[in-house]
């Protein structure tokens, strides 16, 4: 039996951005995680790991998501992982609710991961 453990819409402050000012000031992000596994995945540990990584500085949201993916696959040996990262404070003239990225990862038949 496979189970998907998920945490949706974690609100976090992350220093992330292409521009130095964005990395210096940081911004509000929303993170959602979905980890499918036959093994037990502790969502409290998943949350703690996520929050630990928000302490670092990133140029791209993808950098944060890839590091989180690496840590998840290293710790729990999942079958698949989906990570969504939304930037809630987007520095554009015209307003919209959020912009973001999504990473989907699936273990191949040889025990190694592939991106979807």
C-alpha positions, 0 to 999 in steps of 0.5 A: 500500500502506498500512502501520500503524506502531504503538507499544503500551504506552509507560509515561510519567509525565504531570502530568494531572488534573482536580484541582490535586493530580493535575496537581502530582503527576502519575501513570503512564500507558500510551500506545498509538499506531497510525498508518496511512499510505502514507508512511513513519512513523518509530516512533522519531520517533513515540516521541520526539514522544510523550515530548516532549509528556509534559513538559507539564501537562494537565487531561484525558487528551483534551487530551494525546491531541488535542495528540499527534494534531495533531502526528502529522497535521501531521508525517506526513499519515496516513490514520488515527490511533488513540491510547489513553491509560490512567491506571494510578494511578486515585484511586478507593476500589475498585481496577481496573487502568486507566481511559482514553480512545481517540481515532480519527481518519480523513482524509476524502476531501478531505484533512481529518481527521474523528473516527470 
